[in-house]
Amino acid sequence: MASPIERSAPGKVILCGEHSVVYNRPAIAVPITDMRAHASIVAAAGKEGLRIAAPNLGQDFLLHDAPENHPLAKTARLTLQHLQASAPDATLTVQSDIPIGAGMGSGAAITVAAARALGTYLGTELTPDEVSAITYEVEKIHHGTPSGIDNTVISWEKPVYFIKDTPPEVFEIARPFELLIANSGIASSTRAAVAAVRQRWVANSAYYDIVFNCTGAIAHAARAAIEQGALQALGTLLNENHELLIKMGVSLPQLDMLVRAARSAGALGAKLTGSGQGGNVIALVMPETVDPVTAALHAAGATKVWHTCVKTRYT
Ligand code: PMV
């Protein structure tokens, strides 16, 4: 029997520009390559079509029995449609090391890994653009109106400077940098946070457009700081971005506390990341401040702190 085909995809974190990215301002996201979703596919003996299993989520079903809006079924159907193929007699199994519901792209990474594995099984290595387009459609189930930044960074597996409806720009990282990602332990809903910002924007668009413009300018400047290896400047820009996210109404006292604790313990900058109203904060740290900032984040209530490095090269 042939050995399974395996594909994987990374998690992600948004460095700056969340929410305003929905309104066509730039944002920056980076992949977390050491946290991954995995998919494997192997031929099945029977003739029942495609079976999809996610053992960690307690799911195991046949594609032809699955509802239209099941994310894994939608991934398989869109991939088959794209390749103009019919479902093979095979079993597609997915598994993820990326925390679920933590704004780290777990759902999108599972989609990317599954679409790639199925594509390869059917004889086509999907390109980042192809897999990103499939993932964007699946993300709509979770997010309603996603900007497209998550599917893009996860499919490209490179830091991206992203503006909605334009091709993603991959840029140079002059100097590697360390990030801590701290979970507040408060569940957040991207769909609800995005809808709440939209309501405020509709009620007061002149003001929110200014907030979004300032955030976009920060993302633009942050790209330059990263390209120049100016980490101190990048930290300051992250701090300023957090203030604008407070103005957008998506922070919480608990997130502000984590951000302040990280800065006081020596982080170059800290902000909430992703949709806010809970979820995670990120802190930009130097190698020597990883430990004290991690300890300060725990003391300020973080339920979990991850450490990742943004590298200069991504293959
Ligand atoms: O909560 P996350 O990490 O999936 O990020 C959402 C980012 C937003 O800008 C708030 C929404 C979007 O679609 O870009």
Boltz pocket constraint, residues with backbone or C-beta under 6 A from the ligand:
constraints:
  - pocket:
      binder: B
      contacts: [[A, 14], [A, 17], [A, 18], [A, 19], [A, 20], [A, 21], [A, 22], [A, 102], [A, 103], [A, 104], [A, 105], [A, 143], [A, 145], [A, 146], [A, 147], [A, 148], [A, 149], [A, 150], [A, 190], [A, 194], [A, 273], [A, 274], [A, 275], [A, 276]]
      max_distance: 6.0
